Amino acid sequence: MADASGEDVQERLKSALWFAIGKMVDDESLRRNMNATPQFIGALTELVWTQIENVAIDLETFSQHAGRTTVTTDDVLLLARRNSDLQSVIKDCVDRLKAAKAKEKTRAGKKK
């Protein structure tokens, strides 16, 4: 029964992905005065779903290899290592978030 529930969740997620991709394709099609078939949207959804599954497996593998049960930003940066532009954007974002968090901690420490 738990397996059926997991399959139901997976189908709902896939449906939500199909809807989101369909909306993006429709918006872009209108902007460019082009048409996209439902078959194209379905194929694109399958492609994105497969990529998401592969990314999830890689992230889990990286965290397990590091002896952790939680995926961290280090795992995401490792995943992006082959795309230097993406890795740079992610690294900049992580650095900004860490700096903001450190700044907040110092403010909280001064109030005490």
Helices and strands as residue ranges (DSSP letters): H 2-32, H 38-65, H 73-79, G 80-82, H 84-111
